[in-house]
Amino acid sequence: MHYTADKNKLKLATKKRNKNMLLKYGKEGIKALHINSATKFYAAEALKLESCEILSEHYVTDFITNNYDKYLGKSGNRKLKRDNLAVYKSLIYHTGQFNTLYPRKLPFVCMLDIAVNNFKLDADMVCICKSKLTFDPQTQDWTKLYCMGCRLVGTTKPHFIHKHGESGNKKYLDAKIKGCIMRGKNETVILDLIEKEENIVIDRNFKVLNFFPDGYCEKTNTIYEVNEPHHRKSYYKKKDLKRRQILSKYLKCKFVIIWDDTLEREFYEL
């Protein structure tokens, strides 16, 4: 009987091999060997992919439909690569047209579902915002109403009406939007100063969608935000921009950003 058939012998052999490799190459040498091996593997795989032809949508749909369950799960893409590299390449090619409808790279199961659906999107595969797919990467399934973006602000009036029909408008008005109010160190003083300077009233408890802006003036339809220095970091810039775009579009309002450390003001309008 070969030693690989005996778990204990295999374990001892593996331990001995690893020890010999460590003595021969050292930790850095083994690391270099692994990197070199991986580089060669991916280079060879890239050449194989490049040599494959693009198959028709009809062929890919038939192949995926007949083997759908086989390619579900975390290793589904690797299985498809191993079984039929041309189908794998064609699947990615034909689903590329839908990449703009998803915030990141399309999940593999999402590609499979689109292929089974003849590379067309049903109404429930697209959010009612009409701009994003409703595929949820966590559950590996399609949500009923919202895309990932709208799940953050899925309390808009169109969503309520779509979900509840005639009673949607009332439910929207009665909805309790969850959220929390964060107060900056100098926020109250700064907003008090602006109220006095411009002779306006700034609502500090204004809530819209699931956002709580620092302040909102109904008279001028303007949102006021007091930003601390950390908002200059790239992560917060992207987050603040998205938030500003959502609120500006929804309220058709202006934005005034006041920097806490310099009192400089930035003005934005949709």
Accessible surface in RSA format (square Angstrom, percent):
REM  Atomic radii and reference values for relative SASA: ProtOr
REM  Chains: A
REM  Algorithm: Lee & Richards
REM  Probe-radius: 1.40
REM  Slices: 20
REM RES _ NUM      All-atoms   Total-Side   Main-Chain    Non-polar    All polar
REM                ABS   REL    ABS   REL    ABS   REL    ABS   REL    ABS   REL
RES MET A   1   185.27  95.9  99.48  65.8  85.78 204.2  83.96  71.4 101.30 134.2
RES HIS A   2   115.42  63.1  99.69  69.3  15.73  40.2  80.40  82.9  35.02  40.7
RES TYR A   3   102.90  48.0  98.49  56.0   4.41  11.5  58.25  43.8  44.65  55.0
RES THR A   4    67.28  47.9  51.85  52.6  15.43  36.8  34.80  46.7  32.48  49.1
RES ALA A   5    69.60  64.0  32.33  49.9  37.27  84.8  43.50  61.3  26.10  69.1
RES ASP A   6    39.83  27.9  35.21  35.0   4.61  10.9   7.18  16.9  32.64  32.6
RES LYS A   7   180.67  88.1 171.52 105.2   9.16  21.8 115.88 104.3  64.79  69.0
RES ASN A   8   111.11  76.6 109.51 105.8   1.60   3.9  22.96  55.3  88.16  85.2
RES LYS A   9   110.45  53.9 106.73  65.5   3.72   8.9  59.84  53.9  50.61  53.9
RES LEU A  10    71.95  40.1  71.95  51.5   0.00   0.0  71.95  50.5   0.00   0.0
RES LYS A  11   155.43  75.8 147.90  90.7   7.53  17.9  96.59  86.9  58.83  62.7
RES LEU A  12   122.67  68.3 118.33  84.7   4.33  10.9 118.57  83.3   4.10  11.0
RES ALA A  13    35.75  32.9  24.36  37.6  11.38  25.9  30.70  43.2   5.05  13.4
RES THR A  14    47.74  34.0  45.05  45.7   2.69   6.4  37.10  49.8  10.64  16.1
RES LYS A  15   149.11  72.7 143.45  88.0   5.66  13.5  90.00  81.0  59.11  63.0
RES LYS A  16   140.95  68.8 135.89  83.4   5.07  12.1  83.45  75.1  57.50  61.3
RES ARG A  17   145.67  61.2 141.98  72.4   3.68   8.8  59.69  81.6  85.98  52.1
RES ASN A  18    78.88  54.4  74.25  71.8   4.63  11.1  25.92  62.4  52.96  51.2
RES LYS A  19   136.52  66.6 131.26  80.5   5.27  12.5  78.52  70.7  58.00  61.8
RES ASN A  20    76.07  52.5  71.76  69.4   4.30  10.4  25.66  61.7  50.41  48.7
RES MET A  21    64.25  33.3  63.02  41.7   1.24   2.9  40.48  34.4  23.77  31.5
RES LEU A  22    82.98  46.2  77.60  55.5   5.38  13.5  77.60  54.5   5.38  14.5
RES LEU A  23   140.18  78.1 107.80  77.1  32.38  81.4 111.28  78.2  28.90  77.8
RES LYS A  24   154.91  75.6 119.37  73.2  35.54  84.6  78.90  71.0  76.01  81.0
RES TYR A  25    90.35  42.2  67.71  38.5  22.63  58.9  45.42  34.1  44.93  55.4
RES GLY A  26    28.14  34.7   0.00   N/A  28.14  34.7  26.65  73.1   1.49   3.3
RES LYS A  27   164.19  80.1 151.41  92.9  12.79  30.4  96.56  86.9  67.64  72.0
RES GLU A  28   134.74  77.4 129.31  97.8   5.43  12.9  67.32 130.2  67.42  55.0
RES GLY A  29    22.12  27.3   0.00   N/A  22.12  27.3  19.12  52.5   3.00   6.7
RES ILE A  30    34.06  19.4  34.06  25.4   0.00   0.0  34.06  24.5   0.00   0.0
RES LYS A  31   123.10  60.1 119.55  73.4   3.55   8.5  68.20  61.4  54.90  58.5
RES ALA A  32    57.13  52.5  49.73  76.7   7.40  16.8  53.91  75.9   3.22   8.5
RES LEU A  33    67.74  37.7  63.66  45.5   4.08  10.3  64.54  45.3   3.20   8.6
RES HIS A  34   118.26  64.6 112.61  78.3   5.65  14.5  74.07  76.3  44.19  51.4
RES ILE A  35   101.28  57.6  97.77  72.8   3.51   8.5 101.04  72.8   0.24   0.7
RES ASN A  36    72.28  49.8  68.60  66.3   3.67   8.8  17.72  42.7  54.55  52.7
RES SER A  37    68.60  58.0  61.06  81.5   7.53  17.4  28.04  59.7  40.55  56.8
RES ALA A  38    43.53  40.0  37.27  57.5   6.26  14.2  43.12  60.7   0.41   1.1
RES THR A  39    83.77  59.6  76.31  77.4   7.46  17.8  66.01  88.7  17.75  26.8
RES LYS A  40   135.03  65.9 127.09  78.0   7.93  18.9  82.95  74.7  52.07  55.5
RES PHE A  41   117.30  58.7 109.83  68.0   7.48  19.5 116.52  70.6   0.79   2.3
RES TYR A  42   138.12  64.5 133.33  75.9   4.79  12.5  86.43  65.0  51.68  63.7
RES ALA A  43    54.58  50.2  44.34  68.4  10.24  23.3  52.59  74.1   2.00   5.3
RES ALA A  44    47.55  43.7  43.16  66.6   4.39  10.0  46.00  64.8   1.55   4.1
RES GLU A  45    32.43  18.6  30.65  23.2   1.78   4.2   9.46  18.3  22.97  18.8
RES ALA A  46    56.27  51.7  48.60  75.0   7.67  17.4  52.39  73.8   3.88  10.3
RES LEU A  47   124.58  69.4 119.68  85.6   4.90  12.3 120.03  84.3   4.55  12.3
RES LYS A  48   128.67  62.8 124.94  76.7   3.73   8.9  70.64  63.6  58.03  61.8
RES LEU A  49    44.30  24.7  44.29  31.7   0.01   0.0  44.30  31.1   0.00   0.0
RES GLU A  50   134.66  77.3 113.56  85.9  21.10  50.2  44.44  86.0  90.22  73.7
RES SER A  51    95.34  80.6  55.14  73.6  40.20  92.6  50.57 107.7  44.77  62.7
RES CYS A  52    27.02  20.4  15.46  17.2  11.56  27.2   6.23  15.8  20.78  22.4
RES GLU A  53   123.50  70.9 112.03  84.8  11.47  27.3  45.41  87.8  78.08  63.8
RES ILE A  54    69.88  39.8  44.90  33.5  24.98  60.2  44.90  32.3  24.98  67.8
RES LEU A  55    32.43  18.1  28.99  20.7   3.45   8.7  31.79  22.3   0.64   1.7
RES SER A  56    67.27  56.8  51.38  68.6  15.88  36.6  50.70 108.0  16.57  23.2
RES GLU A  57    68.92  39.6  65.39  49.5   3.52   8.4  21.11  40.8  47.80  39.0
RES HIS A  58   133.89  73.2 126.31  87.8   7.58  19.4  91.91  94.7  41.97  48.8
RES TYR A  59   105.94  49.5 103.52  58.9   2.42   6.3  72.28  54.3  33.65  41.5
RES VAL A  60     0.00   0.0   0.00   0.0   0.00   0.0   0.00   0.0   0.00   0.0
RES THR A  61    10.95   7.8  10.95  11.1   0.00   0.0   9.61  12.9   1.34   2.0
RES ASP A  62    63.94  44.8  62.31  62.0   1.63   3.9  20.74  48.8  43.20  43.1
RES PHE A  63    42.50  21.3  37.49  23.2   5.01  13.0  42.20  25.6   0.30   0.9
RES ILE A  64     0.00   0.0   0.00   0.0   0.00   0.0   0.00   0.0   0.00   0.0
RES THR A  65    70.47  50.1  55.12  55.9  15.35  36.6  52.76  70.9  17.71  26.8
RES ASN A  66   121.05  83.5  86.26  83.4  34.79  83.8  24.72  59.5  96.32  93.1
RES ASN A  67    44.23  30.5  38.32  37.0   5.91  14.2   5.92  14.3  38.31  37.0
RES TYR A  68    61.51  28.7  59.22  33.7   2.28   5.9  44.20  33.2  17.31  21.3
RES ASP A  69   115.38  80.8  98.66  98.2  16.72  39.5  36.15  85.1  79.24  79.0
RES LYS A  70   103.31  50.4  88.97  54.6  14.34  34.1  63.54  57.2  39.77  42.4
RES TYR A  71     1.58   0.7   1.58   0.9   0.00   0.0   0.01   0.0   1.57   1.9
RES LEU A  72    65.98  36.7  54.71  39.1  11.27  28.3  54.95  38.6  11.04  29.7
RES GLY A  73    48.56  59.9   0.00   N/A  48.56  59.9  38.25 105.0  10.31  23.1
RES LYS A  74   204.71  99.9 174.41 107.0  30.30  72.1 125.87 113.3  78.84  84.0
RES SER A  75    35.06  29.6  33.87  45.2   1.18   2.7  17.47  37.2  17.58  24.6
RES GLY A  76     0.05   0.1   0.00   N/A   0.05   0.1   0.00   0.0   0.05   0.1
RES ASN A  77    46.52  32.1  45.81  44.3   0.71   1.7   2.83   6.8  43.69  42.2
RES ARG A  78   145.65  61.2 142.03  72.4   3.62   8.6  58.00  79.3  87.65  53.1
RES LYS A  79    67.86  33.1  67.86  41.6   0.00   0.0  28.02  25.2  39.84  42.4
RES LEU A  80     0.00   0.0   0.00   0.0   0.00   0.0   0.00   0.0   0.00   0.0
RES LYS A  81    48.93  23.9  41.86  25.7   7.07  16.8  11.37  10.2  37.56  40.0
RES ARG A  82   171.14  71.9 136.18  69.4  34.97  83.3  78.66 107.5  92.48  56.0
RES ASP A  83    60.47  42.4  24.89  24.8  35.58  84.1  16.31  38.4  44.16  44.0
RES ASN A  84    35.42  24.4  29.89  28.9   5.54  13.3   7.23  17.4  28.20  27.3
RES LEU A  85    32.30  18.0  26.70  19.1   5.61  14.1  26.70  18.7   5.61  15.1
RES ALA A  86    20.03  18.4  18.62  28.7   1.42   3.2  18.62  26.2   1.42   3.8
RES VAL A  87     0.00   0.0   0.00   0.0   0.00   0.0   0.00   0.0   0.00   0.0
RES TYR A  88    19.94   9.3  19.94  11.3   0.00   0.0   2.54   1.9  17.40  21.4
RES LYS A  89    50.02  24.4  47.72  29.3   2.30   5.5  34.36  30.9  15.66  16.7
RES SER A  90     0.00   0.0   0.00   0.0   0.00   0.0   0.00   0.0   0.00   0.0
RES LEU A  91     0.00   0.0   0.00   0.0   0.00   0.0   0.00   0.0   0.00   0.0
RES ILE A  92    66.01  37.6  63.09  47.0   2.93   7.1  63.09  45.4   2.93   7.9
RES TYR A  93   140.30  65.5 121.18  68.9  19.12  49.8  80.37  60.4  59.93  73.9
RES HIS A  94    22.91  12.5  19.27  13.4   3.64   9.3  17.78  18.3   5.13   6.0
RES THR A  95     0.96   0.7   0.88   0.9   0.08   0.2   0.08   0.1   0.88   1.3
RES GLY A  96    29.14  35.9   0.00   N/A  29.14  35.9  18.07  49.6  11.07  24.8
RES GLN A  97   111.27  62.2  77.62  56.7  33.65  80.1  42.14  89.7  69.13  52.4
RES PHE A  98    16.73   8.4  16.73  10.4   0.00   0.0  16.73  10.1   0.00   0.0
RES ASN A  99    70.73  48.8  64.06  61.9   6.67  16.1  24.59  59.2  46.14  44.6
RES THR A 100   112.34  79.9  92.15  93.4  20.20  48.1  87.01 116.9  25.33  38.3
RES LEU A 101    41.76  23.3  41.76  29.9   0.00   0.0  41.76  29.3   0.00   0.0
RES TYR A 102     9.02   4.2   0.39   0.2   8.63  22.4   0.39   0.3   8.63  10.6
RES PRO A 103    81.08  59.1  41.66  38.0  39.43 143.3  49.57  40.9  31.51 195.8
RES ARG A 104   137.18  57.6 122.22  62.3  14.96  35.6  64.81  88.6  72.37  43.9
RES LYS A 105   159.55  77.8 139.57  85.6  19.98  47.6  95.90  86.3  63.65  67.8
RES LEU A 106     3.78   2.1   0.41   0.3   3.37   8.5   0.41   0.3   3.37   9.1
RES PRO A 107    24.09  17.6  13.20  12.0  10.89  39.6  24.09  19.9   0.00   0.0
RES PHE A 108    33.80  16.9  25.13  15.6   8.67  22.6  25.47  15.4   8.33  23.8
RES VAL A 109    10.22   6.7  10.03   9.1   0.19   0.5  10.03   8.7   0.19   0.5
RES CYS A 110     0.00   0.0   0.00   0.0   0.00   0.0   0.00   0.0   0.00   0.0
RES MET A 111    10.99   5.7  10.99   7.3   0.00   0.0  10.76   9.1   0.23   0.3
RES LEU A 112     0.01   0.0   0.01   0.0   0.00   0.0   0.01   0.0   0.00   0.0
RES ASP A 113    26.28  18.4  21.41  21.3   4.86  11.5  10.82  25.5  15.45  15.4
RES ILE A 114     0.00   0.0   0.00   0.0   0.00   0.0   0.00   0.0   0.00   0.0
RES ALA A 115     0.00   0.0   0.00   0.0   0.00   0.0   0.00   0.0   0.00   0.0
RES VAL A 116    56.32  37.1  44.73  40.5  11.59  27.9  44.73  38.9  11.59  31.4
RES ASN A 117    41.55  28.7  36.05  34.8   5.50  13.2   8.56  20.6  32.99  31.9
RES ASN A 118    86.88  59.9  80.70  78.0   6.17  14.9  14.96  36.0  71.91  69.5
RES PHE A 119    10.88   5.4   1.36   0.8   9.52  24.8   1.36   0.8   9.52  27.2
RES LYS A 120   143.72  70.1 139.81  85.8   3.91   9.3  86.91  78.2  56.81  60.5
RES LEU A 121    49.39  27.5  18.51  13.2  30.88  77.6  18.51  13.0  30.88  83.1
RES ASP A 122    74.24  52.0  69.12  68.8   5.11  12.1  17.37  40.9  56.87  56.7
RES ALA A 123    99.06  91.1  69.17 106.7  29.89  68.0  81.22 114.4  17.84  47.3
RES ASP A 124    95.64  67.0  84.73  84.3  10.91  25.8  42.45  99.9  53.19  53.0
RES MET A 125    14.74   7.6  14.74   9.8   0.00   0.0  11.29   9.6   3.45   4.6
RES VAL A 126    34.00  22.4  26.82  24.3   7.19  17.3  26.82  23.3   7.19  19.5
RES CYS A 127     0.27   0.2   0.00   0.0   0.27   0.6   0.00   0.0   0.27   0.3
RES ILE A 128    36.90  21.0  21.44  16.0  15.46  37.3  21.93  15.8  14.97  40.6
RES CYS A 129    50.32  38.1  21.73  24.2  28.59  67.2  29.90  75.7  20.42  22.0
RES LYS A 130   163.50  79.8 141.04  86.5  22.46  53.5  91.02  81.9  72.49  77.2
RES SER A 131    54.36  45.9  48.56  64.8   5.80  13.4  39.77  84.7  14.59  20.4
RES LYS A 132    67.65  33.0  67.65  41.5   0.00   0.0  38.04  34.2  29.61  31.5
RES LEU A 133     1.29   0.7   0.00   0.0   1.29   3.2   0.00   0.0   1.29   3.5
RES THR A 134     1.05   0.7   1.05   1.1   0.00   0.0   1.05   1.4   0.00   0.0
RES PHE A 135     0.00   0.0   0.00   0.0   0.00   0.0   0.00   0.0   0.00   0.0
RES ASP A 136    13.42   9.4  13.42  13.4   0.00   0.0   0.05   0.1  13.37  13.3
RES PRO A 137    38.46  28.0  28.49  26.0   9.97  36.2  28.60  23.6   9.85  61.2
RES GLN A 138   166.45  93.1 131.82  96.3  34.62  82.4  44.66  95.1 121.78  92.4
RES THR A 139    94.18  67.0  67.01  67.9  27.17  64.7  70.87  95.2  23.31  35.2
RES GLN A 140    82.96  46.4  70.03  51.2  12.93  30.8  43.45  92.5  39.51  30.0
RES ASP A 141    80.58  56.4  80.05  79.7   0.53   1.2  14.49  34.1  66.09  65.9
RES TRP A 142    52.05  20.9  31.89  15.4  20.16  47.3  29.58  15.8  22.47  36.5
RES THR A 143    32.83  23.3  22.21  22.5  10.62  25.3  29.63  39.8   3.20   4.8
RES LYS A 144   195.98  95.6 171.14 105.0  24.84  59.1 120.27 108.3  75.71  80.6
RES LEU A 145    26.57  14.8  22.41  16.0   4.15  10.4  23.60  16.6   2.97   8.0
RES TYR A 146    44.37  20.7  43.37  24.7   1.00   2.6  33.13  24.9  11.24  13.9
RES CYS A 147     2.07   1.6   2.07   2.3   0.00   0.0   0.57   1.5   1.49   1.6
RES MET A 148    48.56  25.1  39.17  25.9   9.39  22.3  40.71  34.6   7.85  10.4
RES GLY A 149    24.93  30.7   0.00   N/A  24.93  30.7  20.01  54.9   4.93  11.0
RES CYS A 150    14.75  11.2  14.22  15.9   0.54   1.3   0.16   0.4  14.59  15.7
RES ARG A 151    93.86  39.4  67.71  34.5  26.16  62.3  46.59  63.7  47.27  28.6
RES LEU A 152    99.20  55.2  95.89  68.6   3.32   8.3  97.52  68.5   1.68   4.5
RES VAL A 153    13.70   9.0  13.15  11.9   0.55   1.3  13.70  11.9   0.00   0.0
RES GLY A 154     7.45   9.2   0.00   N/A   7.45   9.2   3.24   8.9   4.21   9.4
RES THR A 155    37.15  26.4  36.62  37.1   0.53   1.3  36.56  49.1   0.60   0.9
RES THR A 156    18.81  13.4  18.81  19.1   0.00   0.0  17.18  23.1   1.62   2.5
RES LYS A 157    82.31  40.2  82.31  50.5   0.00   0.0  33.86  30.5  48.46  51.6
RES PRO A 158    82.28  60.0  74.39  67.8   7.90  28.7  80.25  66.3   2.03  12.6
RES HIS A 159     7.89   4.3   7.89   5.5   0.00   0.0   7.89   8.1   0.00   0.0
RES PHE A 160    30.06  15.0  28.48  17.6   1.58   4.1  30.06  18.2   0.00   0.0
RES ILE A 161    78.31  44.6  75.50  56.2   2.81   6.8  75.50  54.4   2.81   7.6
RES HIS A 162   105.87  57.9  75.78  52.7  30.09  77.0  60.58  62.4  45.29  52.7
RES LYS A 163   123.48  60.2  93.36  57.3  30.12  71.7  45.66  41.1  77.82  82.9
RES HIS A 164    63.30  34.6  42.02  29.2  21.28  54.4  30.68  31.6  32.62  38.0
RES GLY A 165    37.95  46.8   0.00   N/A  37.95  46.8  34.57  94.9   3.37   7.6
RES GLU A 166   183.82 105.5 147.84 111.8  35.99  85.7  71.70 138.7 112.13  91.5
RES SER A 167    51.96  43.9  43.89  58.6   8.07  18.6  41.97  89.4   9.99  14.0
RES GLY A 168     0.00   0.0   0.00   N/A   0.00   0.0   0.00   0.0   0.00   0.0
RES ASN A 169    65.67  45.3  65.38  63.2   0.30   0.7  19.48  46.9  46.19  44.6
RES LYS A 170   137.52  67.1 134.93  82.8   2.59   6.2 102.81  92.5  34.71  37.0
RES LYS A 171    91.87  44.8  88.42  54.2   3.45   8.2  37.18  33.5  54.69  58.3
RES TYR A 172    48.12  22.5  40.74  23.2   7.38  19.2  20.98  15.8  27.14  33.5
RES LEU A 173   124.86  69.5  93.39  66.8  31.47  79.1  96.45  67.7  28.41  76.4
RES ASP A 174    83.54  58.5  61.73  61.4  21.81  51.6  32.33  76.1  51.21  51.1
RES ALA A 175    32.13  29.5   7.66  11.8  24.48  55.7  17.28  24.3  14.85  39.3
RES LYS A 176   187.63  91.5 164.94 101.2  22.69  54.0 108.15  97.3  79.48  84.7
RES ILE A 177    31.86  18.1  21.19  15.8  10.67  25.7  23.25  16.7   8.61  23.4
RES LYS A 178   185.91  90.7 170.55 104.6  15.36  36.6 119.49 107.6  66.42  70.8
RES GLY A 179    51.38  63.4   0.00   N/A  51.38  63.4  20.22  55.5  31.16  69.8
RES CYS A 180    92.24  69.8  74.66  83.3  17.58  41.3  38.87  98.5  53.37  57.6
RES ILE A 181    65.99  37.6  40.15  29.9  25.85  62.3  40.17  28.9  25.83  70.1
RES MET A 182   152.28  78.9 139.27  92.2  13.01  31.0 120.69 102.6  31.59  41.9
RES ARG A 183   109.24  45.9  76.53  39.0  32.71  77.9  48.74  66.6  60.50  36.7
RES GLY A 184    21.05  26.0   0.00   N/A  21.05  26.0  10.86  29.8  10.19  22.8
RES LYS A 185   197.03  96.1 155.67  95.5  41.35  98.5 110.11  99.1  86.92  92.6
RES ASN A 186    55.35  38.2  55.27  53.4   0.08   0.2   8.53  20.5  46.82  45.3
RES GLU A 187     3.83   2.2   3.81   2.9   0.02   0.0   0.46   0.9   3.38   2.8
RES THR A 188    75.08  53.4  74.14  75.2   0.94   2.2  49.94  67.1  25.13  38.0
RES VAL A 189   104.89  69.0 102.23  92.5   2.66   6.4 103.76  90.2   1.13   3.1
RES ILE A 190    10.07   5.7   9.54   7.1   0.53   1.3  10.07   7.3   0.00   0.0
RES LEU A 191     0.51   0.3   0.51   0.4   0.00   0.0   0.51   0.4   0.00   0.0
RES ASP A 192    66.24  46.4  61.09  60.8   5.15  12.2  25.18  59.3  41.06  41.0
RES LEU A 193    80.64  44.9  76.68  54.9   3.96  10.0  80.42  56.5   0.22   0.6
RES ILE A 194     1.28   0.7   1.28   1.0   0.00   0.0   1.28   0.9   0.00   0.0
RES GLU A 195    40.12  23.0  36.96  28.0   3.16   7.5  10.22  19.8  29.90  24.4
RES LYS A 196   175.60  85.7 148.89  91.4  26.71  63.6 101.37  91.2  74.22  79.1
RES GLU A 197   106.83  61.3  67.55  51.1  39.28  93.5  40.23  77.8  66.60  54.4
RES GLU A 198    77.06  44.2  54.50  41.2  22.56  53.7  33.61  65.0  43.45  35.5
RES ASN A 199   127.33  87.8 116.34 112.4  10.99  26.5  28.55  68.7  98.77  95.5
RES ILE A 200    19.68  11.2   6.87   5.1  12.80  30.9  11.31   8.1   8.37  22.7
RES VAL A 201   121.63  80.0 113.98 103.2   7.65  18.4 114.12  99.2   7.51  20.4
RES ILE A 202     5.98   3.4   0.00   0.0   5.98  14.4   0.00   0.0   5.98  16.2
RES ASP A 203    64.11  44.9  57.01  56.7   7.10  16.8  25.76  60.6  38.35  38.2
RES ARG A 204    45.34  19.0  41.54  21.2   3.80   9.0  29.10  39.8  16.24   9.8
RES ASN A 205    99.73  68.8  86.67  83.8  13.06  31.4  25.72  61.9  74.01  71.5
RES PHE A 206    39.69  19.9  36.82  22.8   2.87   7.5  39.44  23.9   0.25   0.7
RES LYS A 207   107.23  52.3  90.35  55.4  16.89  40.2  50.30  45.3  56.93  60.6
RES VAL A 208    13.05   8.6   7.79   7.0   5.26  12.7  13.05  11.3   0.00   0.0
RES LEU A 209     8.45   4.7   0.45   0.3   8.00  20.1   2.31   1.6   6.14  16.5
RES ASN A 210    55.23  38.1  42.68  41.2  12.55  30.2   9.77  23.5  45.46  43.9
RES PHE A 211    35.61  17.8  33.41  20.7   2.20   5.7  35.50  21.5   0.11   0.3
RES PHE A 212    38.66  19.3  23.16  14.3  15.50  40.3  23.16  14.0  15.50  44.4
RES PRO A 213     1.45   1.1   0.00   0.0   1.45   5.3   0.00   0.0   1.45   9.0
RES ASP A 214    18.15  12.7  16.72  16.6   1.43   3.4   1.43   3.4  16.72  16.7
RES GLY A 215     0.00   0.0   0.00   N/A   0.00   0.0   0.00   0.0   0.00   0.0
RES TYR A 216    22.96  10.7  22.15  12.6   0.81   2.1   8.50   6.4  14.47  17.8
RES CYS A 217     0.59   0.4   0.59   0.7   0.00   0.0   0.00   0.0   0.59   0.6
RES GLU A 218   145.33  83.4 130.21  98.5  15.12  36.0  43.87  84.9 101.46  82.8
RES LYS A 219   170.06  83.0 129.77  79.6  40.29  95.9  97.43  87.7  72.63  77.4
RES THR A 220    51.23  36.4  37.95  38.5  13.28  31.6  46.26  62.1   4.96   7.5
RES ASN A 221    45.38  31.3  45.04  43.5   0.34   0.8  24.67  59.4  20.71  20.0
RES THR A 222     5.72   4.1   5.72   5.8   0.00   0.0   2.94   3.9   2.78   4.2
RES ILE A 223     0.00   0.0   0.00   0.0   0.00   0.0   0.00   0.0   0.00   0.0
RES TYR A 224     7.10   3.3   7.10   4.0   0.00   0.0   0.80   0.6   6.30   7.8
RES GLU A 225    13.21   7.6  13.21  10.0   0.00   0.0   5.07   9.8   8.14   6.6
RES VAL A 226     4.79   3.2   0.00   0.0   4.79  11.5   0.00   0.0   4.79  13.0
RES ASN A 227    13.14   9.1  13.14  12.7   0.00   0.0   0.00   0.0  13.14  12.7
RES GLU A 228    38.71  22.2  38.71  29.3   0.00   0.0  25.58  49.5  13.13  10.7
RES PRO A 229    68.58  50.0  62.79  57.2   5.79  21.0  62.92  52.0   5.65  35.1
RES HIS A 230    73.36  40.1  67.67  47.0   5.69  14.5  47.69  49.2  25.67  29.9
RES HIS A 231    33.09  18.1  31.09  21.6   2.01   5.1  20.47  21.1  12.62  14.7
RES ARG A 232    95.59  40.1  85.35  43.5  10.24  24.4  51.34  70.2  44.25  26.8
RES LYS A 233   133.25  65.0 125.94  77.3   7.31  17.4  80.10  72.1  53.16  56.6
RES SER A 234    77.32  65.3  70.67  94.3   6.65  15.3  37.23  79.3  40.08  56.2
RES TYR A 235   137.92  64.4 132.19  75.2   5.73  14.9 105.50  79.3  32.42  40.0
RES TYR A 236    69.77  32.6  69.77  39.7   0.00   0.0  27.65  20.8  42.12  51.9
RES LYS A 237   121.38  59.2 113.46  69.6   7.92  18.9  62.84  56.6  58.54  62.4
RES LYS A 238   153.57  74.9 145.76  89.4   7.81  18.6  91.96  82.8  61.62  65.6
RES LYS A 239   116.98  57.1 108.09  66.3   8.89  21.2  71.86  64.7  45.13  48.1
RES ASP A 240    29.66  20.8  26.66  26.5   3.00   7.1  15.70  37.0  13.95  13.9
RES LEU A 241    79.45  44.2  79.34  56.8   0.11   0.3  79.34  55.7   0.11   0.3
RES LYS A 242   100.32  48.9  99.56  61.1   0.76   1.8  67.24  60.5  33.08  35.2
RES ARG A 243    54.68  23.0  52.97  27.0   1.72   4.1  21.43  29.3  33.25  20.2
RES ARG A 244    37.70  15.8  37.08  18.9   0.62   1.5   5.15   7.0  32.55  19.7
RES GLN A 245   102.27  57.2  97.29  71.1   4.98  11.9  36.95  78.7  65.31  49.5
RES ILE A 246    39.32  22.4  32.36  24.1   6.96  16.8  37.84  27.2   1.48   4.0
RES LEU A 247     0.00   0.0   0.00   0.0   0.00   0.0   0.00   0.0   0.00   0.0
RES SER A 248     8.04   6.8   8.04  10.7   0.00   0.0   3.24   6.9   4.80   6.7
RES LYS A 249   145.82  71.1 144.20  88.5   1.62   3.9  86.84  78.2  58.98  62.8
RES TYR A 250    72.51  33.9  47.21  26.9  25.30  65.8  46.33  34.8  26.18  32.3
RES LEU A 251    40.47  22.5  26.40  18.9  14.07  35.4  29.44  20.7  11.03  29.7
RES LYS A 252   144.56  70.5 123.79  76.0  20.77  49.5  94.69  85.2  49.87  53.1
RES CYS A 253     1.85   1.4   0.00   0.0   1.85   4.4   0.89   2.3   0.96   1.0
RES LYS A 254    83.43  40.7  83.42  51.2   0.00   0.0  37.66  33.9  45.76  48.7
RES PHE A 255     3.94   2.0   3.18   2.0   0.76   2.0   3.18   1.9   0.76   2.2
RES VAL A 256    10.47   6.9  10.47   9.5   0.00   0.0  10.47   9.1   0.00   0.0
RES ILE A 257     8.49   4.8   8.49   6.3   0.00   0.0   8.49   6.1   0.00   0.0
RES ILE A 258     2.19   1.2   2.19   1.6   0.00   0.0   2.19   1.6   0.00   0.0
RES TRP A 259    21.29   8.5  21.29  10.3   0.00   0.0  19.78  10.5   1.51   2.4
RES ASP A 260    26.51  18.6  15.40  15.3  11.11  26.3   0.34   0.8  26.17  26.1
RES ASP A 261    75.63  53.0  38.58  38.4  37.05  87.6  29.20  68.7  46.44  46.3
RES THR A 262    68.09  48.4  39.83  40.4  28.27  67.4  47.35  63.6  20.74  31.4
RES LEU A 263    94.37  52.6  81.74  58.5  12.63  31.7  82.07  57.6  12.30  33.1
RES GLU A 264   108.56  62.3 101.70  76.9   6.86  16.3  36.67  70.9  71.89  58.7
RES ARG A 265    79.26  33.3  53.34  27.2  25.91  61.7  16.75  22.9  62.51  37.9
RES GLU A 266    63.72  36.6  59.35  44.9   4.36  10.4  28.43  55.0  35.29  28.8
RES PHE A 267   144.78  72.4 116.65  72.3  28.12  73.2 116.83  70.8  27.95  80.0
RES TYR A 268    80.77  37.7  73.02  41.5   7.75  20.2  55.47  41.7  25.30  31.2
RES GLU A 269   135.64  77.9 100.18  75.8  35.46  84.4  31.63  61.2 104.02  84.9
RES LEU A 270   125.45  69.9  67.84  48.5  57.62 144.8  93.20  65.5  32.25  86.8
END  Absolute sums over single chains surface
CHAIN  1 A    18311.0      15513.1       2797.9      10689.4       7621.6
END  Absolute sums over all chains
TOTAL         18311.0      15513.1       2797.9      10689.4       7621.6
